[in-house]
Amino acid sequence: MTTQWKWVPFDENELSLGKAIHEKFHIHPVVGNILTRRGVSSIEEAQEFLYPRMEDLHDPFLMRDMQKAVERLNKAVGTKENILIYGDYDVDGTTAVALVYRMLRLYGVSPSQLFYYIPDRNNDGYGISTQGIDYANQHQVKLIIALDCGIKANEEIQYAKDKGIDFIVCDHHTPDEELPNAVAVLDPKRKDNSYPFTELSGCGIGFKLMQAFAINNNLRQSRLNSVLELCAISIAADLVSVLGENRILAQYGLKQLNKNPSPALQGILKSSQTPLNRPIDFTDITFKIAPLLNASGRMLSGMQTVELLLSPDVDSAIELCHNIIKSNERRKKLDRLTTQEALAMIEESQLEKEDKLIALYKPTWHKGVIGIVSSRLASKYARPVLILAGEDESISGSARSDESFDIYTAIDQFKHLLVNFGGHPFAAGLTIKKENLPEFLESIRDYANEVIEKKRFVQEVTIDAEIKLPQLGWKLYNDMNRLGPFGPDNQRPVFLTKYLYDTGGSKVVGKESKHLMLDITDASNRRYPYFVTIAFGKAGENAYIKGGNPFSIAYTLQHNSTHYRSKMQLLVKDIHRLERE
């Protein structure tokens, strides 16, 4: 895979503003410069970026139908109607259900009024199901609050209406031309949207509903702080933008996770082996917390995830985690097996050479792991990937892409062949009847081959700043982390350092000898013992580097606490060979 580095040096205006930010907020000069590339064009905007405030959240009543939603919720609470909180089976959906349930309980709604439902991946399928509506009807529910789903469930919501059940839809996916016949449709991606921020997670939409409910009923808004941990988890897990309102919700959610997590999250943190000797960040959510929460929805039932998130004490949470961890181990094995089989299929048919979109189907693959596998392959081959599974007449698919190809729009072109679908430009899920699969796969491959330029199959590394080794230190590292949390639209800064040399201590590492542990210096031949440098998958560069040749590295800064004392870690994204000076 070819890699291309993209680096544009700072211009005079950026350097001038970067210096002013450095002097005003006492942050590292390099970090001040980087901020000018993060949408910050003034000292005032730098203040807002570095010091987010809950007071800067938008008025929830700016969202279309919010007043209608609150009025209907008030009626249900006031007349003691039964309420069902319905969410998708992924982390965004389950955290959203837990958030709304917890807040309604905090605001005095009786538990006898509240029910929740997470669809089964295999039996219900994606989104609102008639089974879920029948469940509501059996429990005399009169109002369903749908979270992270429902925007395309026109038929299902009409089915509920015919049974005398109202819907409030809280979704962040792109709607069709015709909105569902719900009492209220809260979705900032509506064409008639009037809300200032369009990239909230599904859990974030649920938070805005609870915020509006609190304002309308003169309830203590400070109680909302107790569920911000759930917002942070959903934002990290669902890969939505980490700017705007999401930055505020994420920062305060991380503060709660680090200082005062709920009993449920205390149990999850202990059970997921999240490191507690340093601040919890989005990386911990992505690789520790979210996989545990997702495991239940992938392998068992998302209902267990909600039960876990609602745990009243730490011991109960740990016990529930223990059962979910067992299923997660099975998920990992299936994940590895499916990935191996998918890679073999690609190699055998040479799909990466023929098609600009890789689409694979195997009936026996587990539907719970196809999303993980598609994400991994999309990263490996730098192109959109669609993985499908299912042995019955209903086949499930999960697609992943990057900013250069809108996978949602691609799928939307052929929605007439689908049972349902939903998602975002970077990730989407679908359900299709087996009889329509051949036509769909041929159509979407042809569409991708026509739309995608061949030259896009180059992994691009965007450089944020060029620095020298002596500039590395904890001041730079700590100030860089003030730009976090990192994620879509605000990635962890990538640094470039040129003309490096091996000190003699670089070596190949790893069970399969695929990685490179670098011991580097610059032209001064000075030793830098306060950081370690690791280049995963770069063992092929060892002979060149050990030959005393100069090279450049593009890398991010991480914290390494595996040693007796903390060290900074340079996580190398790529290595370029250089001519001798």
C-alpha positions in Angstrom: 0.0 0.0 0.0 1.5 3.3 -1.1 1.6 6.0 1.6 1.7 9.8 0.9 2.6 12.4 3.4 0.7 15.7 3.3 2.5 18.6 5.0 1.9 22.3 4.4 4.1 24.5 6.6 2.4 27.2 8.7 2.1 30.5 6.9 2.8 33.9 8.6 -0.7 34.5 9.7 -0.9 31.1 11.4 2.4 31.5 13.1 1.4 35.0 14.3 -1.9 33.7 15.8 -0.2 30.6 17.1 2.3 32.8 19.0 -0.5 34.9 20.4 -2.3 31.7 21.6 0.9 30.4 23.1 1.5 33.7 25.0 -2.2 34.1 26.1 -2.8 30.5 27.4 0.8 29.5 28.2 0.7 26.5 26.0 3.6 25.0 23.9 4.3 27.1 20.8 3.8 24.1 18.6 0.4 23.4 20.1 -0.6 27.1 19.5 0.3 26.7 15.8 -1.7 23.4 15.5 -4.8 25.1 16.9 -4.8 27.5 14.0 -5.4 24.4 11.8 -8.3 23.2 14.0 -10.8 25.9 13.0 -9.5 28.4 15.5 -9.1 31.9 13.9 -9.0 34.2 17.0 -8.0 34.3 20.7 -11.7 34.1 21.5 -12.2 30.9 19.6 -9.1 29.5 21.2 -10.6 30.2 24.6 -13.8 28.3 23.6 -11.8 25.4 22.3 -9.5 25.1 25.3 -12.1 25.8 27.9 -15.5 24.3 26.9 -18.4 25.3 29.1 -21.7 23.6 29.7 -23.3 27.0 29.5 -22.4 27.1 25.8 -24.7 24.2 24.9 -27.4 25.2 22.5 -31.0 25.8 23.6 -32.6 22.3 23.0 -35.9 24.0 21.8 -34.0 25.2 18.7 -34.4 21.6 17.5 -37.5 20.9 15.3 -40.4 19.2 17.1 -38.7 19.6 20.6 -41.7 21.4 22.0 -44.0 18.7 20.7 -41.8 16.0 22.1 -41.7 17.6 25.6 -45.5 18.2 25.6 -46.1 14.5 24.8 -43.6 13.3 27.4 -45.2 15.6 30.0 -48.6 14.1 29.2 -47.3 10.6 29.6 -45.6 11.4 32.9 -48.5 13.4 34.2 -51.2 10.8 33.4 -48.9 7.9 34.3 -48.9 6.3 30.9 -46.5 3.4 30.4 -43.4 4.6 28.4 -41.1 2.3 26.4 -37.5 3.5 25.8 -36.3 1.8 22.6 -32.8 1.9 21.3 -30.4 0.4 18.8 -28.2 -2.6 19.9 -24.9 -0.7 19.4 -23.1 1.3 22.1 -24.7 4.6 21.0 -28.2 3.1 21.2 -27.7 1.3 24.6 -26.1 4.3 26.2 -29.0 6.5 24.9 -31.6 4.2 26.5 -29.7 4.1 29.8 -29.4 7.9 29.8 -33.1 8.6 29.2 -34.1 5.9 31.7 -31.8 7.2 34.4 -32.9 10.8 33.9 -36.6 10.0 34.0 -36.0 8.1 37.2 -34.0 11.0 38.6 -36.8 13.4 37.7 -39.4 11.3 39.6 -40.9 9.0 37.0 -42.0 5.7 38.6 -40.1 2.5 37.5 -43.5 0.9 37.1 -44.1 3.3 34.2 -40.8 2.7 32.4 -39.8 -0.2 30.1 -36.9 -0.5 27.7 -36.3 -2.6 24.7 -33.3 -3.3 22.5 -34.0 -5.3 19.3 -32.3 -8.6 18.8 -29.8 -8.5 16.0 -30.9 -11.8 14.5 -34.7 -11.9 15.3 -35.6 -8.2 15.1 -33.0 -6.9 12.7 -31.9 -3.3 12.5 -34.0 -0.5 13.9 -37.7 -0.4 14.9 -39.3 -3.8 14.7 -42.9 -5.0 14.8 -41.8 -7.4 17.6 -40.7 -4.5 19.7 -44.0 -2.7 19.1 -45.9 -5.9 20.0 -43.8 -6.0 23.2 -44.9 -2.5 24.0 -48.5 -3.2 23.3 -48.4 -6.3 25.6 -47.2 -3.9 28.4 -49.9 -1.3 27.7 -47.4 1.2 26.6 -48.8 4.4 25.1 -45.5 6.2 24.2 -42.3 4.9 22.7 -39.2 7.0 22.8 -36.9 5.7 20.0 -33.2 6.5 20.3 -30.5 6.1 17.7 -33.1 4.6 15.3 -36.6 5.2 13.9 -35.9 7.9 11.2 -36.7 5.4 8.4 -39.3 3.3 10.3 -42.3 4.8 8.6 -44.3 1.5 8.3 -43.4 0.3 11.8 -44.4 3.6 13.4 -47.7 3.6 11.5 -48.2 0.0 12.8 -47.7 1.3 16.3 -50.1 4.3 15.7 -52.8 1.9 14.6 -52.4 0.2 18.0 -52.8 3.5 19.8 -49.0 3.9 20.5 -47.3 7.3 19.9 -43.6 7.7 19.0 -41.0 10.3 19.7 -38.1 9.6 17.4 -34.6 10.8 18.5 -32.3 9.9 15.7 -29.1 11.3 14.1 -29.2 9.3 10.8 -30.1 10.8 7.5 -33.9 10.7 6.9 -35.8 9.8 3.7 -37.9 12.4 1.9 -40.9 11.4 4.0 -40.6 11.5 7.7 -42.3 8.9 9.9 -45.8 9.7 11.3 -44.5 10.3 14.8 -45.7 12.9 17.4 -42.2 14.4 17.2 -39.1 13.7 15.0 -35.9 15.0 16.7 -33.2 14.7 14.1 -30.8 17.6 13.2 -30.3 16.0 9.8 -33.8 16.8 8.7 -34.0 18.9 5.6 -35.9 21.6 7.6 -33.4 21.5 10.4 -33.0 24.7 12.5 -30.6 23.3 15.1 -27.1 24.9 15.0 -25.2 21.6 15.4 -25.9 18.6 13.2 -23.4 16.0 14.4 -24.9 14.8 17.8 -24.8 11.1 18.6 -28.0 9.3 19.1 -27.3 9.4 22.9 -26.7 13.2 22.4 -30.2 13.6 21.0 -31.6 11.8 24.0 -29.6 14.2 26.2 -31.1 17.2 24.5 -34.6 15.8 25.0 -33.9 15.4 28.7 -32.4 18.9 28.8 -35.5 20.3 27.3 -37.7 18.2 29.7 -35.8 19.6 32.6 -36.1 23.2 31.4 -39.8 22.9 30.7 -40.5 21.5 34.1 -38.2 23.7 36.1 -36.1 20.7 37.2 -32.5 20.9 38.3 -30.4 20.8 35.1 -27.3 20.0 37.2 -28.7 16.5 37.5 -27.9 16.0 33.8 -24.2 16.0 34.8 -24.7 12.5 36.2 -25.2 11.0 32.7 -22.5 12.9 30.8 -20.3 9.8 31.1 -22.8 8.0 28.8 -22.6 10.9 26.2 -18.8 10.7 26.1 -18.9 6.9 25.6 -21.4 7.2 22.8 -19.4 10.0 21.0 -16.2 7.9 21.1 -17.8 4.6 20.1 -20.0 6.0 17.3 -17.2 8.0 15.7 -19.2 11.2 15.4 -17.4 14.6 15.2 -15.7 15.7 18.4 -16.1 19.4 17.8 -19.0 21.7 18.6 -21.5 20.5 21.2 -19.9 17.0 21.2 -16.6 18.5 22.4 -18.4 20.0 25.4 -20.4 16.8 26.2 -17.3 14.6 25.7 -15.0 16.7 27.9 -17.4 16.9 30.8 -18.2 13.2 30.3 -14.6 12.3 30.6 -14.3 14.4 33.7 -17.1 12.4 35.3 -15.5 9.1 34.2 -12.3 10.2 35.9 -13.6 11.8 39.0 -17.1 10.5 39.8 -18.2 7.6 37.6 -21.5 6.0 38.3 -21.5 2.6 40.1 -22.2 0.9 36.8 -19.2 2.6 35.1 -17.0 1.8 38.2 -17.7 -1.8 37.6 -17.1 -1.6 33.9 -13.8 0.2 34.4 -12.6 -2.5 36.7 -13.8 -5.4 34.6 -12.5 -4.0 31.3 -9.0 -3.6 32.7 -9.0 0.1 31.8 -5.8 1.6 33.2 -6.5 3.8 36.2 -3.0 5.1 36.8 -3.6 7.9 34.3 -6.6 9.9 33.1 -9.2 7.9 31.1 -9.4 9.1 27.5 -11.2 8.3 24.2 -8.6 5.6 23.5 -9.7 3.8 26.6 -13.3 4.1 25.6 -12.6 2.8 22.1 -10.5 -0.2 23.0 -11.6 -1.1 26.5 -15.1 0.2 27.5 -16.9 0.1 24.1 -15.9 -3.4 23.1 -17.2 -4.7 26.4 -20.5 -2.9 26.0 -20.8 -3.9 22.3 -20.1 -7.6 23.1 -23.6 -8.2 24.5 -25.4 -6.7 21.5 -23.1 -8.6 19.1 -23.2 -12.0 20.8 -26.1 -12.0 23.3 -28.6 -9.3 23.7 -28.3 -5.5 24.0 -30.9 -5.7 26.8 -28.0 -7.0 29.0 -25.9 -3.9 28.1 -28.7 -1.6 29.3 -29.1 -3.7 32.5 -25.4 -3.3 33.1 -25.5 0.5 32.5 -28.4 0.8 35.0 -26.6 -1.3 37.7 -27.3 0.2 41.1 -24.0 -0.9 42.7 -20.5 -1.8 41.7 -20.8 -5.5 42.6 -23.8 -6.0 40.4 -22.1 -4.3 37.5 -19.0 -6.5 37.9 -21.1 -9.7 38.0 -22.9 -8.6 34.7 -19.6 -7.7 33.2 -18.2 -11.2 34.0 -21.0 -12.8 31.8 -20.5 -10.3 29.0 -16.7 -10.8 29.0 -17.2 -14.5 28.4 -19.2 -13.7 25.3 -16.6 -11.1 24.2 -13.9 -13.8 24.2 -16.1 -15.8 21.8 -16.6 -12.7 19.7 -12.8 -12.2 19.5 -12.3 -15.7 18.2 -15.1 -15.3 15.6 -13.6 -11.9 14.7 -10.1 -13.4 14.0 -11.6 -16.3 12.1 -13.8 -14.1 9.9 -11.0 -11.7 9.2 -8.7 -14.6 8.1 -11.4 -16.0 5.9 -12.1 -12.6 4.4 -8.4 -11.9 3.7 -8.1 -15.3 2.0 -11.1 -14.5 -0.2 -9.6 -11.2 -1.2 -6.2 -12.7 -2.0 -7.7 -15.6 -3.9 -9.9 -13.5 -6.1 -7.6 -10.5 -6.2 -10.5 -8.2 -5.3 -8.2 -5.3 -4.2 -6.9 -5.1 -7.8 -10.2 -5.5 -9.5 -12.8 -3.5 -7.5 -12.7 -0.1 -5.9 -15.2 -1.4 -3.3 -14.6 -4.7 -1.7 -17.8 -6.7 -1.0 -17.8 -10.1 0.6 -20.6 -12.5 1.6 -20.5 -15.7 3.4 -23.7 -17.2 4.9 -22.0 -18.7 8.0 -20.3 -15.6 9.2 -21.7 -14.2 12.5 -23.6 -11.0 12.1 -22.2 -9.7 15.3 -18.6 -9.3 14.0 -19.1 -8.1 10.4 -18.9 -4.5 11.4 -15.5 -5.0 13.1 -14.2 -6.9 10.1 -15.4 -4.4 7.5 -13.7 -1.6 9.5 -10.4 -3.5 9.7 -10.4 -4.3 6.0 -11.3 -0.7 5.0 -8.3 0.5 6.9 -6.0 -2.1 5.5 -7.0 -1.7 1.8 -7.8 2.1 1.9 -11.1 1.6 0.2 -14.8 1.0 1.1 -15.7 -2.5 2.4 -19.0 -4.2 2.7 -19.3 -7.5 4.6 -22.5 -9.5 4.5 -23.7 -12.6 6.5 -26.8 -14.6 7.0 -28.0 -18.1 6.2 -31.8 -17.4 6.0 -33.7 -15.2 3.6 -32.7 -12.1 5.4 -29.0 -11.1 5.0 -27.3 -8.4 7.1 -24.5 -6.2 5.8 -22.1 -3.7 7.4 -20.1 -1.2 5.4 -17.2 1.1 6.3 -15.5 3.9 4.3 -13.5 7.1 4.8 -14.1 10.7 4.0 -13.3 10.2 0.3 -16.3 8.0 -0.4 -19.8 8.4 1.0 -20.9 4.8 1.7 -24.4 5.8 2.9 -25.1 7.7 -0.4 -23.8 4.7 -2.4 -26.2 2.3 -0.6 -29.1 4.8 -0.9 -28.8 4.5 -4.7 -30.1 1.0 -4.5 -32.5 1.2 -1.5 -35.3 -0.3 -3.7 -33.4 -3.6 -3.4 -33.2 -3.5 0.5 -35.5 -4.3 3.4 -34.0 -1.4 5.3 -30.7 0.5 5.9 -29.2 3.3 7.9 -26.0 5.0 8.8 -23.6 7.8 8.0 -21.1 8.6 5.2 -18.4 6.5 6.9 -20.5 3.6 8.3 -23.8 2.0 7.4 -25.8 -1.2 8.0 -28.4 -2.9 5.8 -30.8 -5.8 5.6 -31.5 -7.4 2.2 -33.4 -10.4 1.0 -31.2 -13.1 -0.5 -32.9 -13.0 -3.8 -31.9 -9.3 -4.3 -28.2 -9.8 -3.2 -26.6 -10.5 -6.6 -28.2 -7.5 -8.3 -27.3 -5.3 -5.3 -23.6 -6.4 -5.2 -23.2 -5.9 -8.9 -24.9 -2.5 -8.8 -22.9 -1.1 -5.9 -19.6 -2.3 -7.2 -20.3 -0.7 -10.6 -21.3 2.5 -8.8 -18.1 2.6 -6.8 -15.9 1.8 -9.8 -17.5 4.7 -11.6 -17.3 7.2 -8.7 -14.0 6.4 -7.1 -10.8 7.5 -8.7 -8.0 4.9 -8.8 -5.5 7.4 -7.2 -7.4 7.4 -4.0 -6.0 4.1 -3.0 -3.1 5.8 -1.3 -3.0 6.0 2.4 -2.5 9.6 3.3 -0.7 10.8 6.4 -1.5 14.4 7.2 1.2 16.1 9.2 0.3 18.7 11.8 3.7 20.0 12.6 7.4 19.4 11.9 9.6 19.3 15.1 13.1 18.4 16.2 13.8 15.7 18.8 14.9 18.3 21.5 11.4 19.8 21.3 9.9 16.6 22.5 9.0 16.6 26.2 6.1 16.4 28.7 5.2 20.1 28.2 4.5 19.4 24.5 2.7 16.1 25.4 0.5 17.6 28.1 -0.4 20.7 26.2 -1.2 18.6 23.1 -3.7 16.6 25.2 -5.5 19.8 25.9 -6.7 19.7 22.3 -8.5 16.4 23.0 -10.6 14.5 23.1 -9.4 13.2 19.7 -11.5 11.7 17.0 -13.3 12.7 13.8 -12.6 16.3 12.8 -10.0 16.6 15.6 -7.5 13.8 15.2 -4.5 13.3 17.4 -1.7 15.5 16.0 0.8 13.8 13.8 4.4 15.1 14.0 7.2 14.9 11.5 10.9 14.7 12.4 13.5 14.5 9.6 17.0 13.2 9.4 17.1 10.6 12.1 19.6 7.8 12.6 19.8 4.5 14.5 21.9 4.7 17.7 22.6 1.0 17.3 19.8 -0.2 19.5 17.0 -0.5 17.0 15.6 -4.0 16.7 12.8 -6.1 15.2 10.2 -7.1 17.8 6.9 -9.0 18.1 5.9 -12.7 18.0 6.0 -12.7 14.2 8.9 -10.2 13.9 6.8 -7.7 12.1 7.4 -4.6 14.2 10.4 -2.3 14.8 11.5 -0.8 18.1 13.6 2.2 17.2 16.4 3.7 19.2 16.9 7.0 17.4 19.0 10.1 17.4 19.5 13.1 15.2 22.6 14.6 13.7 23.9 15.7 17.1 24.2 12.0 18.1 22.6 12.8 21.4 20.7 10.1 23.3 17.0 10.6 24.2 16.2 8.2 27.0 12.9 9.7 28.1 10.9 8.3 25.2 10.5 5.0 23.3 9.7 4.6 19.6 7.6 1.8 18.1 6.8 1.3 14.4 4.2 -1.4 14.0 4.4 -3.4 10.8 7.6 -1.7 9.7 10.2 -4.5 10.2 10.9 -4.3 6.5 12.8 -1.0 7.2 15.2 -2.6 9.7 18.0 -3.3 7.3 18.0 0.2 5.8 17.9 1.8 9.3 20.6 -0.5 10.7 22.8 0.5 7.8 23.2 3.9 9.3 21.0 5.6 6.7 18.9 8.8 7.4 15.2 8.6 7.6 12.1 10.6 8.6 9.2 9.5 10.8 5.6 10.6 11.0 4.3 9.8 14.5 1.8 10.5 17.3 2.7 11.0 20.9 1.3 8.5 23.5 1.8 7.7 27.1 3.7 4.5 27.9 3.3 3.2 31.5 4.6 -0.3 31.0 8.0 0.6 32.5 8.7 1.3 36.2 8.5 5.0 35.3 6.4 6.7 32.8 7.8 7.4 29.3 6.6 9.1 26.3 6.0 6.9 23.3 6.4 7.9 19.7 3.9 5.7 17.8 5.2 5.7 14.2 2.7 5.9 11.5 5.2 5.8 8.6 8.9 5.9 7.8 10.4 7.6 4.8 14.0 7.0 3.6 16.1 10.0 2.9 19.2 10.9 0.9 22.2 11.7 3.0 22.7 15.5 3.6 
